[in-house]
């Protein structure tokens, strides 16, 4: 047995490992942010039969079409984009809206009967009812019997509130003002469901109540918001009496444009004294 030869081989391997350890593992530069990719412009299928037709189809919605595969697996970019979108959706649901943001928007804050996020997610019924303290605060701080009561709620996406309210709410206020429509005192409801607007309508006595609320996030966007609007809403009324403006986000209905449209819809609701399926737009 040649021990010298074995020792030389081991020494060579050790030198090789030490040499590798000295080499930089990560090259200089920035790793591209996969969340910044516009998947409507991304087409990863190799040798497609009709790339133009597929590309045109992708322009109608930011869906994961034509992402290609590496063997039986997804390619690296689509896989990372999917995981990033899933993480963003989870963050949107489980995080809270920053109180400083609420304060900067000039909104006072109240809470439903949900004491925490877990209760909010597991007890939707409590998210439709204001706490006793919230009822008292709304009565003290809000103008009573306005033509329109607009308020903001986190819903299932705090990210939607942070991304859109700064543009949507001022646009609604400006639009209503241009129509000569009186708007009540806006505020923020934490852990709110859509149905909370019914109790708020009864408390304030508003002709029209509008809630701007974060929608359940998906894998396309975690920042989608909707406006639910109702004429003389009451607790226990049918869901069909609500008018909805949905898909408000930067890749959907642009927030500022959505605000102007919501103001138009509110005017039509006031003119017709009806909302939801009773309203003929």
NORGI-V55765 format. One record per helix or strand of 2 or more residues. SS is the DSSP state (@ for helix, = for strand). FROM is the first residue (numbers start at 1). TO is the last residue. Records with the same first field share a line. If there is no record, write none. Layout:
# NORGI-V55765
SS: FROM-TO / FROM-TO
This chain:
# NORGI-V55765
@: 3-22 / 34-36 / 51-58 / 76-94 / 99-104 / 117-122 / 126-128 / 132-141 / 158-178 / 196-204 / 239-241 / 255-272 / 276-278
=: 69-70 / 73-74 / 108-112 / 148-153 / 187-190 / 208-214 / 225-231 / 242-248
